[in-house]
Amino acid sequence: MDLTITFRHSEPSAALRQKIEARVGKLNKYLMKATQAHVILKVEKARHIAEITLLENHHTLFAEAASHDMYASFEEALTKMEHQVKKLKEKVKSHHTVTGQKFPY
């Protein structure tokens, strides 16, 4: 997976970058074939905003969170993304397991 991290209006920190790489890398176990992940971290006045965009096969997933701490914003956005990825995986999985069932028509 190709991971891009963008910092806007803030200084990039090595610790935050390593945490992002490790946590987003763990999403691979839920993904079928992720091609790109883009994480945008920005500061607007006192709000720290984290956005995660994930491109997979024919699906684009997006999660955004804001708080007063960058780490908390990233964790909240990642939690939202994990929920979306798990939901998509279950949807695709249940769609493909129709074999063996008798249709009413």
N, C-alpha and C positions, 0 to 999 in steps of 0.2 A: 504494500500500500504506500502510495506517495503522500507524505504528510508535509503540509506547509503551515508554518506558524507566523502570524503577523502581529506585531505590536504597534498600536497607534496611540500616540500621545503619552507614551510611557517608555521607560528604559527596559530593555530585555534582560531578564535574569536567567542565569544558567540553571538554577535550581527549579524554577518554574518550567523552563523548557524541557528539562529531564522528566519532570513529573508528567507533563503533557504527553511526551513521547511514550512513556511507560503505560499510562492509563488508556490512551487511544489505541495503543498496540494490543491491549487486552480485548478490544472489541472484535478482533479478527475471529475469535472463536464463535461469534454469533453470525458473522457475515458469510455470504456465499462467495462473492468475488468483489471485494471493494477495490476501487481503482484509485480514488483520491479522497483525502481528508484535508480540510482547511479550517484552521482554528484562528480566529481573530480576537485579540484581547485589546480592549481600548478603555480609556479613562475619559469621562466627561464630568467635569467638576468633581463632585465627591463620589460619583457612581463608577464602579468598575464593571464593565460589561464583557461577557464572554460569549462568542458565537461559534458554533461548530456546524460545518457543512460537510456532509458525507455523500459521495457519489458511489453508487453500487449498481451494477448491471443497468437496469433501466429506471432506477429509483434515485431520487435526490432527497436526502433527509436533512432537516435543519433544526437546531435547538439554540435557544438564546436565554441567558440569565443575567441578572444585574443585582449587585449588592455593594456593600462598602468595603469588601475584601476581594481581591482578585482570585485567590485560591478558592474561596467559597463560591464565587460566581462560576468558576470553571467546573467545580464539583457538581453544582446544581445543573448546569448545562449538560454535563456528561451523564448525569442521572436521567435527564430527559431523553438524551440520545440513546442510552441503553434501553429505555422503555420502548422507543420507536423501533429499534433494531430487533428486539425480541418479538414485538408484535408483528413486524414484517416477516420474520422467520417463521413464526407460527402460521401466518396466513399462507405463505408459500408452501409450507410443509403440509398443511391440511388440504390445500388445493390439489396436491399431487398424490394424496392417498385415497383417491376416489375409486381406484380399481378394486374389483371384487364386490362392489355394492351393486344392487339391482336398482335400476332407474324406474320411476313410476310410469314411464311412457313406452 
